[in-house]
Amino acid sequence: MDLDDVRLMGTAEIARALGVTAARVSQIADSRKLAFPAPRWELKAGRIWLAQDVEAWIAEHRPALAEDPEGE
């Protein structure tokens, strides 16, 4: 993987993509039954995901958001 092509997402970016609060993102990420991807890194500032992992989950579990990620 070329580092120039790596896109990352934290809780705030995922919340915006899903149209939910950061607290709800944490609930989704912690729920085993929702099969949210595991974060790739955990920092003191929070968890970090690869955008492609999150986007694949959204496409599978929230397809309406994947089709129109900005809600337009």
PQR file with spaces between the fields and no chain letter, atoms N, CA, C, O and H, PARSE charges and radii, in Angstrom:
ATOM       1  N    MET     1       0.854   -1.175    0.000 -0.4000 1.5000
ATOM       2  CA   MET     1       0.000    0.000    0.000 -0.0000 2.0000
ATOM       3  C    MET     1       0.898    1.237    0.000  0.5500 1.7000
ATOM       4  O    MET     1       1.760    1.389    0.866 -0.5500 1.4000
ATOM       5  N    ASP     2       0.693    2.097   -0.958 -0.4000 1.5000
ATOM       6  CA   ASP     2       1.446    3.344   -1.056 -0.0000 2.0000
ATOM       7  C    ASP     2       0.870    4.336   -0.048  0.5500 1.7000
ATOM       8  O    ASP     2      -0.333    4.594   -0.046 -0.5500 1.4000
ATOM       9  H    ASP     2      -0.007    1.973   -1.662  0.4000 1.0000
ATOM      10  N    LEU     3       1.719    4.884    0.798 -0.4000 1.5000
ATOM      11  CA   LEU     3       1.235    5.796    1.846 -0.0000 2.0000
ATOM      12  C    LEU     3       0.558    7.033    1.274  0.5500 1.7000
ATOM      13  O    LEU     3      -0.260    7.651    1.955 -0.5500 1.4000
ATOM      14  H    LEU     3       2.696    4.675    0.797  0.4000 1.0000
ATOM      15  N    ASP     4       0.875    7.406    0.044 -0.4000 1.5000
ATOM      16  CA   ASP     4       0.204    8.555   -0.581 -0.0000 2.0000
ATOM      17  C    ASP     4      -1.271    8.262   -0.839  0.5500 1.7000
ATOM      18  O    ASP     4      -2.076    9.184   -0.969 -0.5500 1.4000
ATOM      19  H    ASP     4       1.539    6.904   -0.510  0.4000 1.0000
ATOM      20  N    ASP     5      -1.624    6.983   -0.912 -0.4000 1.5000
ATOM      21  CA   ASP     5      -3.006    6.585   -1.196 -0.0000 2.0000
ATOM      22  C    ASP     5      -3.809    6.253    0.060  0.5500 1.7000
ATOM      23  O    ASP     5      -4.998    5.946   -0.035 -0.5500 1.4000
ATOM      24  H    ASP     5      -0.970    6.234   -0.806  0.4000 1.0000
ATOM      25  N    VAL     6      -3.182    6.310    1.225 -0.4000 1.5000
ATOM      26  CA   VAL     6      -3.859    5.949    2.475 -0.0000 2.0000
ATOM      27  C    VAL     6      -4.764    7.089    2.921  0.5500 1.7000
ATOM      28  O    VAL     6      -4.337    8.237    3.043 -0.5500 1.4000
ATOM      29  H    VAL     6      -2.217    6.559    1.301  0.4000 1.0000
ATOM      30  N    ARG     7      -6.030    6.739    3.160 -0.4000 1.5000
ATOM      31  CA   ARG     7      -6.984    7.694    3.718 -0.0000 2.0000
ATOM      32  C    ARG     7      -7.442    7.136    5.056  0.5500 1.7000
ATOM      33  O    ARG     7      -7.766    5.954    5.170 -0.5500 1.4000
ATOM      34  H    ARG     7      -6.376    5.806    3.061  0.4000 1.0000
ATOM      35  N    LEU     8      -7.465    7.989    6.056 -0.4000 1.5000
ATOM      36  CA   LEU     8      -7.816    7.575    7.408 -0.0000 2.0000
ATOM      37  C    LEU     8      -9.101    8.251    7.857  0.5500 1.7000
ATOM      38  O    LEU     8      -9.462    9.323    7.373 -0.5500 1.4000
ATOM      39  H    LEU     8      -7.202    8.949    5.963  0.4000 1.0000
ATOM      40  N    MET     9      -9.779    7.606    8.788 -0.4000 1.5000
ATOM      41  CA   MET     9     -10.982    8.179    9.381 -0.0000 2.0000
ATOM      42  C    MET     9     -10.939    7.981   10.879  0.5500 1.7000
ATOM      43  O    MET     9     -10.582    6.910   11.369 -0.5500 1.4000
ATOM      44  H    MET     9      -9.485    6.734    9.181  0.4000 1.0000
ATOM      45  N    GLY    10     -11.305    9.016   11.594 -0.4000 1.5000
ATOM      46  CA   GLY    10     -11.501    8.932   13.035 -0.0000 2.0000
ATOM      47  C    GLY    10     -12.991    8.975   13.316  0.5500 1.7000
ATOM      48  O    GLY    10     -13.813    8.960   12.400 -0.5500 1.4000
ATOM      49  H    GLY    10     -11.595    9.886   11.196  0.4000 1.0000
ATOM      50  N    THR    11     -13.319    9.027   14.570 -0.4000 1.5000
ATOM      51  CA   THR    11     -14.720    9.023   14.984 -0.0000 2.0000
ATOM      52  C    THR    11     -15.506   10.179   14.372  0.5500 1.7000
ATOM      53  O    THR    11     -16.644    9.986   13.944 -0.5500 1.4000
ATOM      54  H    THR    11     -12.651    9.039   15.314  0.4000 1.0000
ATOM      55  N    ALA    12     -14.927   11.365   14.324 -0.4000 1.5000
ATOM      56  CA   ALA    12     -15.649   12.531   13.782 -0.0000 2.0000
ATOM      57  C    ALA    12     -15.974   12.346   12.305  0.5500 1.7000
ATOM      58  O    ALA    12     -17.076   12.681   11.870 -0.5500 1.4000
ATOM      59  H    ALA    12     -14.003   11.522   14.672  0.4000 1.0000
ATOM      60  N    GLU    13     -15.031   11.820   11.531 -0.4000 1.5000
ATOM      61  CA   GLU    13     -15.281   11.613   10.100 -0.0000 2.0000
ATOM      62  C    GLU    13     -16.327   10.528    9.871  0.5500 1.7000
ATOM      63  O    GLU    13     -17.160   10.641    8.971 -0.5500 1.4000
ATOM      64  H    GLU    13     -14.136   11.548   11.885  0.4000 1.0000
ATOM      65  N    ILE    14     -16.283    9.489   10.679 -0.4000 1.5000
ATOM      66  CA   ILE    14     -17.276    8.422   10.552 -0.0000 2.0000
ATOM      67  C    ILE    14     -18.654    8.936   10.954  0.5500 1.7000
ATOM      68  O    ILE    14     -19.652    8.618   10.308 -0.5500 1.4000
ATOM      69  H    ILE    14     -15.607    9.398   11.410  0.4000 1.0000
ATOM      70  N    ALA    15     -18.708    9.720   12.009 -0.4000 1.5000
ATOM      71  CA   ALA    15     -19.986   10.304   12.439 -0.0000 2.0000
ATOM      72  C    ALA    15     -20.599   11.138   11.326  0.5500 1.7000
ATOM      73  O    ALA    15     -21.799   11.052   11.065 -0.5500 1.4000
ATOM      74  H    ALA    15     -17.897    9.978   12.534  0.4000 1.0000
ATOM      75  N    ARG    16     -19.778   11.939   10.678 -0.4000 1.5000
ATOM      76  CA   ARG    16     -20.272   12.767    9.573 -0.0000 2.0000
ATOM      77  C    ARG    16     -20.766   11.886    8.419  0.5500 1.7000
ATOM      78  O    ARG    16     -21.819   12.156    7.840 -0.5500 1.4000
ATOM      79  H    ARG    16     -18.803   12.009   10.890  0.4000 1.0000
ATOM      80  N    ALA    17     -20.014   10.844    8.088 -0.4000 1.5000
ATOM      81  CA   ALA    17     -20.405    9.957    6.988 -0.0000 2.0000
ATOM      82  C    ALA    17     -21.707    9.221    7.276  0.5500 1.7000
ATOM      83  O    ALA    17     -22.501    8.980    6.366 -0.5500 1.4000
ATOM      84  H    ALA    17     -19.159   10.625    8.558  0.4000 1.0000
ATOM      85  N    LEU    18     -21.929    8.861    8.544 -0.4000 1.5000
ATOM      86  CA   LEU    18     -23.139    8.129    8.918 -0.0000 2.0000
ATOM      87  C    LEU    18     -24.293    9.042    9.321  0.5500 1.7000
ATOM      88  O    LEU    18     -25.438    8.596    9.397 -0.5500 1.4000
ATOM      89  H    LEU    18     -21.284    9.057    9.283  0.4000 1.0000
ATOM      90  N    GLY    19     -24.000   10.315    9.580 -0.4000 1.5000
ATOM      91  CA   GLY    19     -25.046   11.231   10.024 -0.0000 2.0000
ATOM      92  C    GLY    19     -25.475   10.969   11.454  0.5500 1.7000
ATOM      93  O    GLY    19     -26.647   11.125   11.799 -0.5500 1.4000
ATOM      94  H    GLY    19     -23.069   10.677    9.518  0.4000 1.0000
ATOM      95  N    VAL    20     -24.514   10.568   12.292 -0.4000 1.5000
ATOM      96  CA   VAL    20     -24.797   10.274   13.697 -0.0000 2.0000
ATOM      97  C    VAL    20     -23.795   11.026   14.566  0.5500 1.7000
ATOM      98  O    VAL    20     -22.906   11.708   14.056 -0.5500 1.4000
ATOM      99  H    VAL    20     -23.562   10.441   12.012  0.4000 1.0000
ATOM     100  N    THR    21     -23.945   10.898   15.867 -0.4000 1.5000
ATOM     101  CA   THR    21     -23.010   11.534   16.795 -0.0000 2.0000
ATOM     102  C    THR    21     -21.762   10.673   16.975  0.5500 1.7000
ATOM     103  O    THR    21     -21.750    9.491   16.635 -0.5500 1.4000
ATOM     104  H    THR    21     -24.667   10.343   16.281  0.4000 1.0000
ATOM     105  N    ALA    22     -20.724   11.287   17.513 -0.4000 1.5000
ATOM     106  CA   ALA    22     -19.499   10.550   17.815 -0.0000 2.0000
ATOM     107  C    ALA    22     -19.776    9.452   18.837  0.5500 1.7000
ATOM     108  O    ALA    22     -19.197    8.369   18.763 -0.5500 1.4000
ATOM     109  H    ALA    22     -20.734   12.248   17.789  0.4000 1.0000
ATOM     110  N    ALA    23     -20.665    9.735   19.791 -0.4000 1.5000
ATOM     111  CA   ALA    23     -21.024    8.724   20.786 -0.0000 2.0000
ATOM     112  C    ALA    23     -21.665    7.511   20.111  0.5500 1.7000
ATOM     113  O    ALA    23     -21.393    6.372   20.489 -0.5500 1.4000
ATOM     114  H    ALA    23     -21.135   10.615   19.851  0.4000 1.0000
ATOM     115  N    ARG    24     -22.514    7.756   19.116 -0.4000 1.5000
ATOM     116  CA   ARG    24     -23.154    6.637   18.402 -0.0000 2.0000
ATOM     117  C    ARG    24     -22.121    5.844   17.606  0.5500 1.7000
ATOM     118  O    ARG    24     -22.232    4.623   17.503 -0.5500 1.4000
ATOM     119  H    ARG    24     -22.736    8.681   18.809  0.4000 1.0000
ATOM     120  N    VAL    25     -21.131    6.509   17.049 -0.4000 1.5000
ATOM     121  CA   VAL    25     -20.065    5.793   16.340 -0.0000 2.0000
ATOM     122  C    VAL    25     -19.369    4.842   17.304  0.5500 1.7000
ATOM     123  O    VAL    25     -19.085    3.698   16.949 -0.5500 1.4000
ATOM     124  H    VAL    25     -21.041    7.502   17.132  0.4000 1.0000
ATOM     125  N    SER    26     -19.098    5.298   18.498 -0.4000 1.5000
ATOM     126  CA   SER    26     -18.456    4.434   19.492 -0.0000 2.0000
ATOM     127  C    SER    26     -19.330    3.228   19.813  0.5500 1.7000
ATOM     128  O    SER    26     -18.820    2.118   19.964 -0.5500 1.4000
ATOM     129  H    SER    26     -19.329    6.227   18.786  0.4000 1.0000
ATOM     130  N    GLN    27     -20.628    3.432   19.918 -0.4000 1.5000
ATOM     131  CA   GLN    27     -21.546    2.318   20.169 -0.0000 2.0000
ATOM     132  C    GLN    27     -21.523    1.324   19.015  0.5500 1.7000
ATOM     133  O    GLN    27     -21.474    0.113   19.233 -0.5500 1.4000
ATOM     134  H    GLN    27     -21.042    4.334   19.795  0.4000 1.0000
ATOM     135  N    ILE    28     -21.559    1.835   17.792 -0.4000 1.5000
ATOM     136  CA   ILE    28     -21.532    0.977   16.605 -0.0000 2.0000
ATOM     137  C    ILE    28     -20.222    0.193   16.556  0.5500 1.7000
ATOM     138  O    ILE    28     -20.220   -1.017   16.330 -0.5500 1.4000
ATOM     139  H    ILE    28     -21.598    2.818   17.615  0.4000 1.0000
ATOM     140  N    ALA    29     -19.112    0.895   16.770 -0.4000 1.5000
ATOM     141  CA   ALA    29     -17.795    0.259   16.700 -0.0000 2.0000
ATOM     142  C    ALA    29     -17.619   -0.802   17.786  0.5500 1.7000
ATOM     143  O    ALA    29     -16.914   -1.789   17.576 -0.5500 1.4000
ATOM     144  H    ALA    29     -19.114    1.878   16.954  0.4000 1.0000
ATOM     145  N    ASP    30     -18.248   -0.608   18.933 -0.4000 1.5000
ATOM     146  CA   ASP    30     -18.112   -1.548   20.048 -0.0000 2.0000
ATOM     147  C    ASP    30     -19.086   -2.721   19.972  0.5500 1.7000
ATOM     148  O    ASP    30     -18.933   -3.699   20.703 -0.5500 1.4000
ATOM     149  H    ASP    30     -18.821    0.194   19.103  0.4000 1.0000
ATOM     150  N    SER    31     -20.081   -2.634   19.099 -0.4000 1.5000
ATOM     151  CA   SER    31     -21.101   -3.676   19.002 -0.0000 2.0000
ATOM     152  C    SER    31     -20.607   -4.837   18.136  0.5500 1.7000
ATOM     153  O    SER    31     -20.300   -4.660   16.957 -0.5500 1.4000
ATOM     154  H    SER    31     -20.206   -1.839   18.505  0.4000 1.0000
ATOM     155  N    ARG    32     -20.537   -6.003   18.726 -0.4000 1.5000
ATOM     156  CA   ARG    32     -20.115   -7.182   17.949 -0.0000 2.0000
ATOM     157  C    ARG    32     -21.151   -7.549   16.897  0.5500 1.7000
ATOM     158  O    ARG    32     -20.796   -8.026   15.820 -0.5500 1.4000
ATOM     159  H    ARG    32     -20.786   -6.147   19.683  0.4000 1.0000
ATOM     160  N    LYS    33     -22.417   -7.333   17.195 -0.4000 1.5000
ATOM     161  CA   LYS    33     -23.457   -7.769   16.254 -0.0000 2.0000
ATOM     162  C    LYS    33     -23.505   -6.909   14.998  0.5500 1.7000
ATOM     163  O    LYS    33     -24.041   -7.353   13.982 -0.5500 1.4000
ATOM     164  H    LYS    33     -22.705   -6.945   18.070  0.4000 1.0000
ATOM     165  N    LEU    34     -22.966   -5.696   15.032 -0.4000 1.5000
ATOM     166  CA   LEU    34     -22.977   -4.835   13.846 -0.0000 2.0000
ATOM     167  C    LEU    34     -21.769   -5.049   12.942  0.5500 1.7000
ATOM     168  O    LEU    34     -21.719   -4.507   11.838 -0.5500 1.4000
ATOM     169  H    LEU    34     -22.531   -5.335   15.857  0.4000 1.0000
ATOM     170  N    ALA    35     -20.806   -5.827   13.396 -0.4000 1.5000
ATOM     171  CA   ALA    35     -19.635   -6.217   12.592 -0.0000 2.0000
ATOM     172  C    ALA    35     -18.888   -5.027   11.985  0.5500 1.7000
ATOM     173  O    ALA    35     -18.410   -5.095   10.853 -0.5500 1.4000
ATOM     174  H    ALA    35     -20.847   -6.267   14.293  0.4000 1.0000
ATOM     175  N    PHE    36     -18.795   -3.944   12.748 -0.4000 1.5000
ATOM     176  CA   PHE    36     -18.038   -2.785   12.271 -0.0000 2.0000
ATOM     177  C    PHE    36     -16.561   -3.163   12.231  0.5500 1.7000
ATOM     178  O    PHE    36     -16.091   -3.897   13.101 -0.5500 1.4000
ATOM     179  H    PHE    36     -19.183   -3.889   13.668  0.4000 1.0000
ATOM     180  N    PRO    37     -15.819   -2.674   11.235 -0.5600 1.5000
ATOM     181  CA   PRO    37     -14.405   -3.047   11.159  0.2800 2.0000
ATOM     182  C    PRO    37     -13.621   -2.581   12.385  0.5500 1.7000
ATOM     183  O    PRO    37     -13.915   -1.542   12.976 -0.5500 1.4000
ATOM     184  N    ALA    38     -12.643   -3.356   12.741 -0.4000 1.5000
ATOM     185  CA   ALA    38     -11.778   -2.986   13.862 -0.0000 2.0000
ATOM     186  C    ALA    38     -10.899   -1.812   13.449  0.5500 1.7000
ATOM     187  O    ALA    38     -10.471   -1.734   12.297 -0.5500 1.4000
ATOM     188  H    ALA    38     -12.403   -4.200   12.261  0.4000 1.0000
ATOM     189  N    PRO    39     -10.631   -0.913   14.366 -0.5600 1.5000
ATOM     190  CA   PRO    39      -9.707    0.176   14.030  0.2800 2.0000
ATOM     191  C    PRO    39      -8.331   -0.397   13.735  0.5500 1.7000
ATOM     192  O    PRO    39      -7.945   -1.423   14.294 -0.5500 1.4000
ATOM     193  N    ARG    40      -7.598    0.263   12.862 -0.4000 1.5000
ATOM     194  CA   ARG    40      -6.242   -0.178   12.539 -0.0000 2.0000
ATOM     195  C    ARG    40      -5.248    0.285   13.594  0.5500 1.7000
ATOM     196  O    ARG    40      -4.230   -0.366   13.826 -0.5500 1.4000
ATOM     197  H    ARG    40      -7.911    1.097   12.408  0.4000 1.0000
ATOM     198  N    TRP    41      -5.549    1.419   14.235 -0.4000 1.5000
ATOM     199  CA   TRP    41      -4.665    1.967   15.258 -0.0000 2.0000
ATOM     200  C    TRP    41      -5.513    2.545   16.385  0.5500 1.7000
ATOM     201  O    TRP    41      -6.627    3.021   16.166 -0.5500 1.4000
ATOM     202  H    TRP    41      -6.376    1.948   14.046  0.4000 1.0000
ATOM     203  N    GLU    42      -4.971    2.493   17.578 -0.4000 1.5000
ATOM     204  CA   GLU    42      -5.609    3.131   18.726 -0.0000 2.0000
ATOM     205  C    GLU    42      -4.583    4.055   19.359  0.5500 1.7000
ATOM     206  O    GLU    42      -3.537    3.613   19.833 -0.5500 1.4000
ATOM     207  H    GLU    42      -4.067    2.105   17.756  0.4000 1.0000
ATOM     208  N    LEU    43      -4.894    5.334   19.360 -0.4000 1.5000
ATOM     209  CA   LEU    43      -4.023    6.358   19.918 -0.0000 2.0000
ATOM     210  C    LEU    43      -4.678    6.945   21.158  0.5500 1.7000
ATOM     211  O    LEU    43      -5.853    6.687   21.418 -0.5500 1.4000
ATOM     212  H    LEU    43      -5.744    5.693   18.975  0.4000 1.0000
ATOM     213  N    LYS    44      -3.954    7.707   21.902 -0.4000 1.5000
ATOM     214  CA   LYS    44      -4.564    8.394   23.041 -0.0000 2.0000
ATOM     215  C    LYS    44      -5.672    9.331   22.565  0.5500 1.7000
ATOM     216  O    LYS    44      -6.644    9.566   23.283 -0.5500 1.4000
ATOM     217  H    LYS    44      -3.000    7.916   21.691  0.4000 1.0000
ATOM     218  N    ALA    45      -5.523    9.861   21.357 -0.4000 1.5000
ATOM     219  CA   ALA    45      -6.521   10.768   20.797 -0.0000 2.0000
ATOM     220  C    ALA    45      -7.758   10.037   20.283  0.5500 1.7000
ATOM     221  O    ALA    45      -8.784   10.668   20.031 -0.5500 1.4000
ATOM     222  H    ALA    45      -4.733    9.670   20.774  0.4000 1.0000
ATOM     223  N    GLY    46      -7.676    8.725   20.127 -0.4000 1.5000
ATOM     224  CA   GLY    46      -8.831    7.971   19.666 -0.0000 2.0000
ATOM     225  C    GLY    46      -8.457    6.884   18.683  0.5500 1.7000
ATOM     226  O    GLY    46      -7.287    6.673   18.363 -0.5500 1.4000
ATOM     227  H    GLY    46      -6.842    8.212   20.332  0.4000 1.0000
ATOM     228  N    ARG    47      -9.484    6.201   18.215 -0.4000 1.5000
ATOM     229  CA   ARG    47      -9.283    5.103   17.268 -0.0000 2.0000
ATOM     230  C    ARG    47      -9.211    5.640   15.842  0.5500 1.7000
ATOM     231  O    ARG    47      -9.828    6.652   15.508 -0.5500 1.4000
ATOM     232  H    ARG    47     -10.434    6.371   18.474  0.4000 1.0000
ATOM     233  N    ILE    48      -8.446    4.941   15.014 -0.4000 1.5000
ATOM     234  CA   ILE    48      -8.248    5.341   13.619 -0.0000 2.0000
ATOM     235  C    ILE    48      -8.541    4.142   12.723  0.5500 1.7000
ATOM     236  O    ILE    48      -8.040    3.042   12.955 -0.5500 1.4000
ATOM     237  H    ILE    48      -7.944    4.120   15.285  0.4000 1.0000
ATOM     238  N    TRP    49      -9.354    4.367   11.703 -0.4000 1.5000
ATOM     239  CA   TRP    49      -9.707    3.337   10.741 -0.0000 2.0000
ATOM     240  C    TRP    49      -9.186    3.709    9.365  0.5500 1.7000
ATOM     241  O    TRP    49      -9.000    4.887    9.059 -0.5500 1.4000
ATOM     242  H    TRP    49      -9.761    5.261   11.514  0.4000 1.0000
ATOM     243  N    LEU    50      -8.952    2.705    8.539 -0.4000 1.5000
ATOM     244  CA   LEU    50      -8.717    2.955    7.124 -0.0000 2.0000
ATOM     245  C    LEU    50     -10.064    3.295    6.504  0.5500 1.7000
ATOM     246  O    LEU    50     -11.055    2.599    6.722 -0.5500 1.4000
ATOM     247  H    LEU    50      -9.103    1.749    8.786  0.4000 1.0000
ATOM     248  N    ALA    51     -10.087    4.363    5.738 -0.4000 1.5000
ATOM     249  CA   ALA    51     -11.347    4.807    5.130 -0.0000 2.0000
ATOM     250  C    ALA    51     -11.973    3.707    4.281  0.5500 1.7000
ATOM     251  O    ALA    51     -13.195    3.557    4.272 -0.5500 1.4000
ATOM     252  H    ALA    51      -9.282    4.929    5.561  0.4000 1.0000
ATOM     253  N    GLN    52     -11.161    2.941    3.575 -0.4000 1.5000
ATOM     254  CA   GLN    52     -11.725    1.899    2.712 -0.0000 2.0000
ATOM     255  C    GLN    52     -12.453    0.831    3.524  0.5500 1.7000
ATOM     256  O    GLN    52     -13.438    0.269    3.045 -0.5500 1.4000
ATOM     257  H    GLN    52     -10.168    3.062    3.582  0.4000 1.0000
ATOM     258  N    ASP    53     -11.996    0.537    4.736 -0.4000 1.5000
ATOM     259  CA   ASP    53     -12.693   -0.428    5.595 -0.0000 2.0000
ATOM     260  C    ASP    53     -14.056    0.111    6.009  0.5500 1.7000
ATOM     261  O    ASP    53     -15.055   -0.607    5.971 -0.5500 1.4000
ATOM     262  H    ASP    53     -11.195    0.993    5.126  0.4000 1.0000
ATOM     263  N    VAL    54     -14.089    1.372    6.402 -0.4000 1.5000
ATOM     264  CA   VAL    54     -15.346    2.000    6.833 -0.0000 2.0000
ATOM     265  C    VAL    54     -16.292    2.136    5.643  0.5500 1.7000
ATOM     266  O    VAL    54     -17.483    1.852    5.768 -0.5500 1.4000
ATOM     267  H    VAL    54     -13.278    1.955    6.433  0.4000 1.0000
ATOM     268  N    GLU    55     -15.782    2.562    4.501 -0.4000 1.5000
ATOM     269  CA   GLU    55     -16.625    2.727    3.309 -0.0000 2.0000
ATOM     270  C    GLU    55     -17.215    1.401    2.855  0.5500 1.7000
ATOM     271  O    GLU    55     -18.357    1.362    2.396 -0.5500 1.4000
ATOM     272  H    GLU    55     -14.815    2.792    4.399  0.4000 1.0000
ATOM     273  N    ALA    56     -16.457    0.311    2.975 -0.4000 1.5000
ATOM     274  CA   ALA    56     -16.988   -1.009    2.619 -0.0000 2.0000
ATOM     275  C    ALA    56     -18.108   -1.402    3.575  0.5500 1.7000
ATOM     276  O    ALA    56     -19.117   -1.961    3.145 -0.5500 1.4000
ATOM     277  H    ALA    56     -15.530    0.343    3.348  0.4000 1.0000
ATOM     278  N    TRP    57     -17.942   -1.115    4.884 -0.4000 1.5000
ATOM     279  CA   TRP    57     -18.985   -1.414    5.859 -0.0000 2.0000
ATOM     280  C    TRP    57     -20.242   -0.605    5.559  0.5500 1.7000
ATOM     281  O    TRP    57     -21.354   -1.133    5.596 -0.5500 1.4000
ATOM     282  H    TRP    57     -17.123   -0.661    5.233  0.4000 1.0000
ATOM     283  N    ILE    58     -20.059    0.676    5.263 -0.4000 1.5000
ATOM     284  CA   ILE    58     -21.211    1.530    4.939 -0.0000 2.0000
ATOM     285  C    ILE    58     -21.925    0.997    3.703  0.5500 1.7000
ATOM     286  O    ILE    58     -23.155    0.944    3.676 -0.5500 1.4000
ATOM     287  H    ILE    58     -19.157    1.105    5.233  0.4000 1.0000
ATOM     288  N    ALA    59     -21.175    0.604    2.686 -0.4000 1.5000
ATOM     289  CA   ALA    59     -21.779    0.080    1.450 -0.0000 2.0000
ATOM     290  C    ALA    59     -22.613   -1.173    1.731  0.5500 1.7000
ATOM     291  O    ALA    59     -23.665   -1.372    1.123 -0.5500 1.4000
ATOM     292  H    ALA    59     -20.176    0.647    2.708  0.4000 1.0000
ATOM     293  N    GLU    60     -22.142   -2.011    2.652 -0.4000 1.5000
ATOM     294  CA   GLU    60     -22.863   -3.239    2.968 -0.0000 2.0000
ATOM     295  C    GLU    60     -24.024   -3.021    3.936  0.5500 1.7000
ATOM     296  O    GLU    60     -25.099   -3.591    3.752 -0.5500 1.4000
ATOM     297  H    GLU    60     -21.288   -1.849    3.146  0.4000 1.0000
ATOM     298  N    HIS    61     -23.814   -2.200    4.966 -0.4000 1.5000
ATOM     299  CA   HIS    61     -24.795   -2.071    6.042 -0.0000 2.0000
ATOM     300  C    HIS    61     -25.672   -0.826    5.961  0.5500 1.7000
ATOM     301  O    HIS    61     -26.745   -0.792    6.563 -0.5500 1.4000
ATOM     302  H    HIS    61     -22.941   -1.737    5.115  0.4000 1.0000
ATOM     303  N    ARG    62     -25.246    0.173    5.245 -0.4000 1.5000
ATOM     304  CA   ARG    62     -26.016    1.415    5.083 -0.0000 2.0000
ATOM     305  C    ARG    62     -25.929    1.865    3.621  0.5500 1.7000
ATOM     306  O    ARG    62     -25.421    2.951    3.343 -0.5500 1.4000
ATOM     307  H    ARG    62     -24.375    0.146    4.756  0.4000 1.0000
ATOM     308  N    PRO    63     -26.423    1.037    2.678 -0.5600 1.5000
ATOM     309  CA   PRO    63     -26.226    1.327    1.248  0.2800 2.0000
ATOM     310  C    PRO    63     -26.774    2.672    0.789  0.5500 1.7000
ATOM     311  O    PRO    63     -26.233    3.263   -0.145 -0.5500 1.4000
ATOM     312  N    ALA    64     -27.814    3.162    1.409 -0.4000 1.5000
ATOM     313  CA   ALA    64     -28.343    4.473    1.004 -0.0000 2.0000
ATOM     314  C    ALA    64     -27.315    5.569    1.261  0.5500 1.7000
ATOM     315  O    ALA    64     -27.239    6.529    0.494 -0.5500 1.4000
ATOM     316  H    ALA    64     -28.254    2.682    2.168  0.4000 1.0000
ATOM     317  N    LEU    65     -26.529    5.445    2.314 -0.4000 1.5000
ATOM     318  CA   LEU    65     -25.485    6.422    2.602 -0.0000 2.0000
ATOM     319  C    LEU    65     -24.317    6.290    1.630  0.5500 1.7000
ATOM     320  O    LEU    65     -23.689    7.285    1.268 -0.5500 1.4000
ATOM     321  H    LEU    65     -26.590    4.665    2.937  0.4000 1.0000
ATOM     322  N    ALA    66     -24.030    5.069    1.212 -0.4000 1.5000
ATOM     323  CA   ALA    66     -22.926    4.839    0.279 -0.0000 2.0000
ATOM     324  C    ALA    66     -23.242    5.453   -1.074  0.5500 1.7000
ATOM     325  O    ALA    66     -22.348    5.942   -1.765 -0.5500 1.4000
ATOM     326  H    ALA    66     -24.540    4.261    1.506  0.4000 1.0000
ATOM     327  N    GLU    67     -24.519    5.428   -1.452 -0.4000 1.5000
ATOM     328  CA   GLU    67     -24.928    5.989   -2.736 -0.0000 2.0000
ATOM     329  C    GLU    67     -24.884    7.506   -2.701  0.5500 1.7000
ATOM     330  O    GLU    67     -24.620    8.145   -3.719 -0.5500 1.4000
ATOM     331  H    GLU    67     -25.245    5.031   -0.891  0.4000 1.0000
ATOM     332  N    ASP    68     -25.142    8.086   -1.534 -0.4000 1.5000
ATOM     333  CA   ASP    68     -25.188    9.548   -1.398 -0.0000 2.0000
ATOM     334  C    ASP    68     -24.547    9.942   -0.073  0.5500 1.7000
ATOM     335  O    ASP    68     -25.246   10.310    0.871 -0.5500 1.4000
ATOM     336  H    ASP    68     -25.356    7.567   -0.707  0.4000 1.0000
ATOM     337  N    PRO    69     -23.196    9.865    0.001 -0.5600 1.5000
ATOM     338  CA   PRO    69     -22.526   10.069    1.281  0.2800 2.0000
ATOM     339  C    PRO    69     -22.722   11.438    1.916  0.5500 1.7000
ATOM     340  O    PRO    69     -22.521   11.580    3.122 -0.5500 1.4000
ATOM     341  N    GLU    70     -23.107   12.443    1.150 -0.4000 1.5000
ATOM     342  CA   GLU    70     -23.302   13.783    1.706 -0.0000 2.0000
ATOM     343  C    GLU    70     -24.775   14.039    2.043  0.5500 1.7000
ATOM     344  O    GLU    70     -25.135   15.116    2.519 -0.5500 1.4000
ATOM     345  H    GLU    70     -23.271   12.327    0.170  0.4000 1.0000
ATOM     346  N    GLY    71     -25.622   13.030    1.791 -0.4000 1.5000
ATOM     347  CA   GLY    71     -27.044   13.184    2.126 -0.0000 2.0000
ATOM     348  C    GLY    71     -27.774   14.153    1.226  0.5500 1.7000
ATOM     349  O    GLY    71     -28.778   14.741    1.628 -0.5500 1.4000
ATOM     350  H    GLY    71     -25.330   12.155    1.405  0.4000 1.0000
ATOM     351  N    GLU    72     -27.287   14.324    0.026 -0.4000 1.5000
ATOM     352  CA   GLU    72     -27.919   15.274   -0.912 -0.0000 2.0000
ATOM     353  C    GLU    72     -28.928   14.606   -1.799  0.5500 1.7000
ATOM     354  O    GLU    72     -29.543   15.263   -2.638 -0.5500 1.4000
ATOM     355  H    GLU    72     -26.472   13.846   -0.300  0.4000 1.0000
